[in-house]
Amino acid sequence: AGRPNPARPAAPPPLVVIDAGHGGRDPGAIGRGGTQEKRITLAAALELKRQLERGGRCRVALTRSRDVFVPLGARIDIARRREAALFVSLHADSAPGARGASVYTLAETASDALAAGLARRENLADRAGGLTLPSVPPEVQRILLSLMRRETRSGSERLARLAVAALDGEVALLPNTHRRAGFVVLKAPDVPAALVEMGFLSHPADEAALNRPAHRAKVASALAEAVLGYLATRRAVATQHGATDGAG
C-alpha cells in the first residue's frame, strides 16, 4: 500500500469586502442636520467588520478605513484582485420622501425610478472626487453586463434576500425593499455584490437614527447575519459539488 497523501492545507476563511461609500472630497449626501454620508458609511463599515471578525468565520477587508476618496473602479478591483467571496457597499443616500433601509442588486434596467436615480447619483461619485473617466458607449456597457456570470447574479440576489429578511423587524424598511439598478460598484462579473442603503439622510428620522452608534450596530448585526448565512449556503453548495465530483 502506498503512503497516504499529506493533508491539503486548509483554505483560508472566505474574504468579504465592505465598501464604505464616498469619502475624502466626496461627502455623499448631506442631511438637514449636516450629517455627511461618508462619515456614516465609514462608521457602519468599521462596526460591520468588527462584528464579522468576531466569529472568525470570514476575513474582512475594507475599501477604505479612513476619510479618503477611492474611485469606484478601484473599489471593485480590491474585491476582484483579492478573490473576494462577497462585496457589500454601504450607503445612506438622499431621496425626497424616502425613509428606511433597502438593498440593491445589479440590473441593466432599473426596477423603479428611485433605484435608477440612486444609481445615477452614486455613479457620479468619481466626478465628485475629481476624476475624469473615459465614457463607455451604452452598447459596450450592455455587452459587458451580458457577460456577467449567471452564478454571480444569482449569488447577489440570494445575499439581498437574506439581508432584507435580517433587517426586517430590526429597522424601518423602504417599501419594495429589494430593488435593482445599474450601480457601478456592483458590476464585478465574478464577485456577488449588494448595495445597502441603511436609510436616507434626507429624512430627519433616518438621519437621527444613523447618527446613533446603537442603531448602526443593529444594522451591522443584521447584515452580519445575512453575510454569514450567505457564506454558509455557499460552503454547503461547494461541499456538495466536491462530493459529486469525488463520486465519479
Salt bridges, closest charged atoms under 4 A:
ASP19 OD1 - ARG75 NH1 2.52
ASP26 OD2 - HIS22 ND1 2.80
GLU37 OE1 - HIS22 NE2 3.22
GLU37 OE2 - HIS91 ND1 3.38
GLU47 OE2 - ARG50 NH2 2.79
GLU53 OE2 - LYS49 NZ 3.04
ASP67 OD2 - LYS38 NZ 3.04
ASP93 OD1 - ARG121 NE 2.94
ASP112 OD1 - ARG179 NH1 2.75
GLU122 OE1 - HIS22 NE2 2.90
GLU122 OE1 - HIS91 ND1 3.23
GLU151 OE2 - ARG149 NE 3.42
GLU157 OE2 - HIS178 NE2 3.89
GLU157 OE1 - ARG180 NH2 2.82
ASP190 OD1 - ARG80 NE 2.89
ASP206 OD1 - ARG99 NE 3.27
